[in-house]
Amino acid sequence: MDLTTTTRVANLVNAGGTAPASFNTTVAILIATVSAAVERYLDRGIQIAARTEYFDVTNQQRVFALKAYPVSAVSGVWFDEEQGWGSETELDSSEYRSPVYDPRGLLTLAIPQNVYITPGVDVAYRSMKITYTGGMAADTAGFISAFPDIAGAVDHQVAYLWHRRNELGIASVSGDAGSVSVGADSWLPWVKVILEQYRRRT
């Protein structure tokens, strides 16, 4: 999902002027690229959607961090070391604290699951299945409204890449006064500061 629009970037790059030829096409590509990079950096699912996640479970583990939050609904939770996911392995809603009520998207079991551990194995792989609906916004407009600071940061990162579009890959620029690192392929410092505030912590 795009986290800003070409119109917003155009207002930043060409305020009061006329956008150059192919501006919208190039900026649309940059927006999609930066938006995907933001999602990877945040390590979160941004668009609100129905999701299924599987977790490895260690003995007596109680807390599971969902990737897309805020969480709006939980459809089901299963614990099954055999991964059959039958109805008999589904947990009752009274057996866990719903992540809907946790701003970090954490699902907490009321009682830790006892994992059958074979010799040399200390984890039951992919034995917890959680289906839920979560994410930061339903669409681009909703994201801009709910997270104007991130959207503004994306605007500036895209504008920066637009201005540097013919210099991508250059690591530094030298002149009579010395050289300076330009980092065309990295986050602008203040953009990174904003993103850090929303990064998933597990």
The 8 nearest C-alpha neighbors of each residue, nearest first, counted from 0:
[[1, 2, 46, 139, 34, 138, 31, 35],
 [0, 2, 34, 31, 3, 139, 30, 4],
 [3, 1, 139, 34, 150, 0, 142, 143],
 [2, 4, 1, 150, 139, 154, 143, 153],
 [5, 3, 6, 7, 8, 2, 1, 30],
 [4, 6, 8, 7, 9, 23, 27, 26],
 [7, 5, 9, 4, 8, 10, 23, 3],
 [8, 6, 10, 4, 9, 5, 11, 154],
 [7, 9, 11, 5, 154, 10, 6, 12],
 [10, 8, 6, 12, 11, 13, 7, 5],
 [11, 9, 14, 7, 8, 13, 12, 6],
 [10, 12, 8, 9, 14, 13, 7, 158],
 [13, 11, 9, 10, 14, 8, 158, 18],
 [14, 12, 16, 9, 10, 11, 18, 15],
 [15, 13, 10, 16, 11, 12, 9, 17],
 [14, 16, 13, 17, 10, 12, 11, 18],
 [17, 15, 13, 14, 18, 10, 12, 9],
 [18, 16, 19, 13, 15, 14, 9, 20],
 [17, 19, 13, 22, 16, 20, 9, 23],
 [20, 18, 22, 17, 21, 23, 13, 16],
 [19, 21, 22, 18, 23, 24, 17, 25],
 [20, 22, 24, 23, 25, 19, 18, 26],
 [21, 23, 25, 20, 19, 24, 26, 18],
 [24, 22, 26, 25, 21, 27, 5, 20],
 [25, 23, 27, 21, 22, 26, 28, 29],
 [24, 26, 28, 22, 27, 23, 21, 29],
 [25, 27, 29, 23, 28, 24, 22, 30],
 [26, 28, 30, 24, 29, 25, 23, 5],
 [29, 27, 31, 25, 26, 30, 32, 24],
 [28, 30, 26, 32, 27, 31, 33, 157],
 [31, 29, 27, 33, 32, 28, 34, 26],
 [30, 32, 34, 28, 29, 1, 33, 35],
 [33, 31, 29, 35, 30, 34, 28, 36],
 [32, 34, 36, 30, 35, 31, 29, 37],
 [35, 33, 37, 31, 36, 32, 1, 2],
 [34, 36, 38, 32, 37, 33, 31, 39],
 [37, 35, 33, 39, 34, 38, 40, 32],
 [38, 36, 40, 34, 35, 39, 41, 33],
 [37, 39, 35, 41, 36, 40, 42, 43],
 [40, 38, 42, 36, 37, 41, 35, 43],
 [41, 39, 37, 42, 38, 36, 198, 194],
 [40, 42, 198, 38, 43, 39, 199, 37],
 [43, 41, 39, 40, 199, 38, 198, 44],
 [44, 42, 66, 41, 67, 45, 38, 199],
 [43, 45, 67, 134, 66, 46, 38, 42],
 [44, 46, 134, 135, 43, 47, 136, 38],
 [47, 45, 134, 136, 137, 135, 44, 48],
 [46, 48, 134, 137, 133, 136, 135, 45],
 [49, 47, 132, 133, 46, 50, 134, 137],
 [50, 48, 132, 131, 133, 51, 47, 130],
 [49, 51, 131, 130, 132, 48, 52, 133],
 [50, 52, 130, 129, 131, 53, 128, 49],
 [53, 51, 129, 128, 130, 50, 54, 65],
 [54, 52, 128, 125, 127, 129, 51, 126],
 [55, 53, 125, 127, 56, 126, 128, 52],
 [54, 56, 124, 125, 123, 126, 122, 127],
 [57, 55, 123, 122, 54, 126, 124, 60],
 [56, 58, 122, 60, 123, 59, 121, 114],
 [57, 59, 114, 60, 113, 56, 112, 122],
 [58, 60, 111, 112, 113, 57, 61, 114],
 [61, 59, 57, 111, 58, 62, 56, 112],
 [60, 62, 108, 111, 107, 59, 63, 110],
 [63, 61, 107, 106, 60, 108, 105, 64],
 [62, 64, 106, 105, 65, 107, 61, 54],
 [65, 63, 105, 104, 106, 201, 66, 62],
 [66, 64, 104, 67, 105, 63, 68, 106],
 [65, 67, 43, 44, 64, 68, 42, 104],
 [68, 66, 44, 134, 133, 43, 65, 45],
 [69, 67, 134, 70, 133, 104, 135, 66],
 [68, 70, 133, 134, 102, 104, 135, 71],
 [71, 69, 133, 68, 99, 72, 132, 104],
 [70, 72, 99, 133, 132, 69, 73, 131],
 [71, 73, 132, 131, 70, 99, 74, 133],
 [74, 72, 131, 75, 130, 132, 71, 97],
 [75, 73, 131, 130, 72, 76, 129, 132],
 [74, 76, 130, 73, 129, 77, 89, 131],
 [75, 77, 129, 90, 89, 128, 130, 78],
 [78, 76, 89, 128, 88, 90, 127, 79],
 [79, 77, 127, 126, 88, 89, 128, 80],
 [78, 80, 126, 82, 81, 88, 84, 77],
 [79, 81, 126, 82, 123, 78, 124, 125],
 [80, 82, 79, 83, 126, 84, 78, 125],
 [83, 81, 79, 80, 84, 126, 125, 78],
 [82, 84, 81, 85, 79, 80, 88, 86],
 [85, 83, 82, 88, 79, 77, 86, 89],
 [86, 84, 87, 88, 83, 89, 79, 77],
 [85, 87, 89, 88, 84, 77, 90, 83],
 [86, 88, 85, 89, 84, 90, 77, 79],
 [89, 87, 86, 77, 85, 78, 79, 84],
 [90, 88, 77, 86, 87, 76, 78, 91],
 [91, 89, 76, 77, 94, 92, 88, 78],
 [90, 92, 93, 94, 89, 95, 76, 75],
 [91, 93, 94, 95, 90, 96, 97, 76],
 [94, 92, 91, 95, 96, 109, 90, 108],
 [95, 93, 109, 92, 91, 108, 90, 110],
 [96, 94, 108, 109, 107, 93, 92, 97],
 [97, 95, 107, 106, 108, 98, 109, 94],
 [96, 98, 99, 106, 100, 95, 107, 73],
 [99, 97, 106, 101, 104, 105, 100, 70],
 [100, 98, 70, 97, 71, 101, 72, 104],
 [99, 101, 98, 97, 102, 96, 104, 70],
 [100, 102, 98, 104, 103, 99, 105, 97],
 [103, 101, 104, 69, 100, 68, 99, 98],
 [104, 102, 101, 105, 68, 69, 64, 98],
 [105, 103, 98, 68, 65, 101, 102, 69],
 [106, 104, 64, 98, 103, 63, 101, 65],
 [105, 107, 98, 63, 97, 62, 96, 64],
 [108, 106, 62, 96, 61, 95, 105, 63],
 [109, 107, 95, 61, 110, 111, 94, 96],
 [108, 110, 95, 94, 107, 111, 96, 61],
 [109, 111, 108, 112, 94, 61, 95, 59],
 [112, 110, 59, 61, 60, 108, 113, 109],
 [111, 113, 59, 114, 110, 60, 58, 61],
 [114, 112, 58, 59, 111, 115, 60, 57],
 [113, 115, 58, 116, 112, 123, 57, 59],
 [116, 114, 113, 117, 123, 58, 80, 122],
 [115, 117, 121, 120, 114, 118, 122, 123],
 [116, 118, 120, 119, 115, 121, 122, 123],
 [119, 117, 120, 116, 121, 115, 122, 123],
 [118, 120, 117, 121, 116, 122, 115, 123],
 [121, 119, 117, 118, 116, 122, 123, 115],
 [122, 120, 116, 57, 119, 123, 58, 117],
 [121, 123, 57, 56, 120, 124, 55, 116],
 [124, 122, 56, 55, 126, 80, 57, 114],
 [123, 125, 55, 126, 122, 56, 54, 80],
 [126, 124, 55, 54, 53, 127, 123, 56],
 [125, 127, 80, 79, 124, 78, 123, 55],
 [128, 126, 78, 54, 53, 77, 125, 79],
 [127, 129, 53, 77, 76, 52, 78, 126],
 [130, 128, 76, 52, 51, 75, 131, 53],
 [131, 129, 51, 74, 75, 50, 73, 52],
 [130, 132, 73, 74, 50, 72, 49, 129],
 [133, 131, 49, 72, 48, 71, 50, 70],
 [132, 134, 70, 68, 67, 47, 71, 69],
 [133, 135, 47, 67, 68, 45, 46, 44],
 [134, 136, 45, 46, 47, 68, 69, 142],
 [137, 135, 142, 46, 47, 141, 138, 134],
 [136, 138, 47, 46, 141, 135, 139, 142],
 [139, 137, 141, 140, 136, 142, 46, 0],
 [140, 138, 142, 141, 2, 1, 143, 3],
 [141, 139, 143, 142, 138, 144, 3, 2],
 [140, 142, 144, 138, 139, 143, 136, 145],
 [141, 143, 136, 139, 145, 144, 140, 146],
 [144, 142, 147, 140, 146, 150, 141, 145],
 [143, 145, 141, 142, 146, 147, 140, 139],
 [144, 146, 142, 143, 141, 147, 136, 135],
 [145, 147, 143, 148, 149, 142, 144, 150],
 [148, 146, 150, 143, 149, 144, 151, 145],
 [147, 149, 151, 150, 146, 152, 193, 143],
 [150, 148, 152, 151, 147, 146, 153, 193],
 [151, 149, 147, 153, 152, 148, 143, 3],
 [152, 150, 154, 148, 149, 153, 147, 155],
 [151, 153, 149, 190, 155, 154, 150, 148],
 [152, 154, 156, 150, 151, 155, 157, 149],
 [155, 153, 151, 157, 152, 8, 156, 158],
 [154, 156, 158, 152, 157, 153, 159, 151],
 [155, 157, 153, 159, 158, 154, 152, 160],
 [158, 156, 160, 154, 159, 155, 153, 29],
 [159, 157, 161, 155, 160, 156, 154, 12],
 [160, 158, 156, 162, 157, 161, 155, 163],
 [159, 161, 163, 157, 162, 158, 164, 156],
 [162, 160, 158, 164, 163, 159, 157, 26],
 [161, 163, 159, 160, 164, 158, 165, 12],
 [164, 162, 160, 166, 161, 165, 167, 159],
 [165, 163, 161, 166, 160, 162, 167, 159],
 [166, 164, 163, 167, 162, 161, 160, 168],
 [167, 165, 163, 164, 169, 168, 183, 162],
 [168, 166, 183, 169, 164, 165, 163, 184],
 [167, 169, 170, 166, 183, 184, 182, 165],
 [170, 168, 167, 171, 166, 183, 182, 181],
 [169, 171, 182, 181, 180, 168, 183, 172],
 [172, 170, 180, 181, 179, 169, 178, 173],
 [171, 173, 178, 179, 180, 174, 181, 170],
 [174, 172, 178, 177, 179, 171, 175, 176],
 [173, 175, 177, 176, 178, 172, 179, 171],
 [174, 176, 177, 173, 178, 172, 179, 171],
 [177, 175, 174, 178, 173, 179, 172, 171],
 [176, 178, 174, 175, 173, 179, 172, 171],
 [179, 177, 173, 172, 174, 171, 180, 176],
 [178, 180, 171, 172, 181, 173, 177, 170],
 [181, 179, 171, 170, 182, 172, 178, 169],
 [180, 182, 171, 170, 183, 179, 172, 169],
 [183, 181, 185, 184, 170, 180, 169, 171],
 [184, 182, 167, 181, 185, 168, 169, 163],
 [183, 185, 182, 168, 167, 186, 160, 170],
 [186, 184, 182, 183, 187, 188, 181, 156],
 [187, 185, 191, 188, 190, 156, 184, 182],
 [186, 188, 190, 189, 191, 185, 156, 159],
 [189, 187, 191, 190, 186, 192, 185, 193],
 [188, 190, 192, 191, 187, 193, 152, 186],
 [191, 189, 152, 187, 193, 192, 188, 186],
 [190, 192, 194, 188, 189, 193, 186, 195],
 [193, 191, 189, 195, 190, 194, 188, 196],
 [194, 192, 190, 191, 195, 196, 189, 149],
 [195, 193, 191, 196, 197, 192, 198, 190],
 [194, 196, 198, 192, 197, 193, 191, 41],
 [195, 197, 194, 193, 198, 192, 199, 191],
 [198, 196, 195, 194, 199, 41, 193, 149],
 [197, 199, 41, 195, 196, 194, 200, 42],
 [200, 198, 42, 41, 43, 197, 201, 66],
 [199, 201, 198, 103, 64, 42, 197, 41],
 [200, 64, 199, 63, 65, 103, 105, 66]]
